[in-house]
Amino acid sequence: MKIFYRISDGSYPKVRFEMATKRNCLVNFLNNFMYYPGMTADDMLMVIADNVKDETVQWLTELLKEYKWQGFKDLQKMIQTNSGSSAASFRIVLGEALKLDDDEVVYFVEDDYAHLPNSRVVLLEGLEKSHYVTLYNHPDKYISANQGGNPLIGEDGAEETRVFVTDSSYWMLTNSTTMTFATTVKTLREDEDVWLKFTEGTYPQDMNIFLELRKKERTLIQPIPTMATHCEPEWAAHLHGTNIGSWDLLLDMKATVRKTMERHGEIEPKMASF
């Protein structure tokens, strides 16, 4: 799996969870997605630092050094860019992804997401069933269009879908998601025209992208319950079935590191509210 993690100091202002700093989101991702059983020497994390300050480069460099895994060579790379927009930085990672072999799994991640433990396993299971996978069960799929939800959601606040199960999760077909998603290079290559068409401006038109892909009979699925969330409180995934008390608690670095150490048997488990 090749992971493209985009981080920027030029993001447009928005309300985040208190603990959802860019550093905390990356630490959460490293602990709960990268540093997890199933990681192989073929994996690679590319951090695209777009329009970032010197202090951001410094803490990124230090953090990635801390997360060097024994036995894994060239697992992490960081490149600095100054694309000037979210759409332009996505085109950069799109170009990098398209250099890979067709059977490679790619996961594009934005810098304001929180991931749950086991999310990597769930994602790979999903890709065995669907062209595109998101780990974020987007709450706009439960809000009618006339109340500000997804444009395709009716007055009953429900999406027309199909539900199925894999070894670790239930899944539902969905009509769209954000720019944090996974697919294969083969699918990405075949759909390149759609991705380029809707990333010409300042911001990627994610809704239009996935609706256009749907016309090509591409499938997109999201897990039930969610395995990740966007860190804007207004659009946070529901906590139902996640066994955590809050997204802020998940993002707390001390708590996250402790849970990771418990998971790998480095310390004794401790009772906690999540």
Secondary structure, DSSP 8 states (H G I E B T S, - for coil): -EEEEEEES--------TT--HHHHHHHHIIIIISSTT--TT-EEEEEEES--HHHHHHHHHHHHHT--TT-SS-EEEEEE--SSHHHHHHHHHHHHTTS-TT-EEEEEESSEEE-TTHHHHHHHHHTT-SEE-SB--GGGGS-GGGTS-TT--TTS-----EEE-SS-EEEE-S---S-EEEEHHHHHHTHHHHHHTTSSSS--HHHHHHHHHHTT--EEEEES-SEEES-GGG----TTS--S-HHHHH-HHHHHHHHHHHTTSS-------
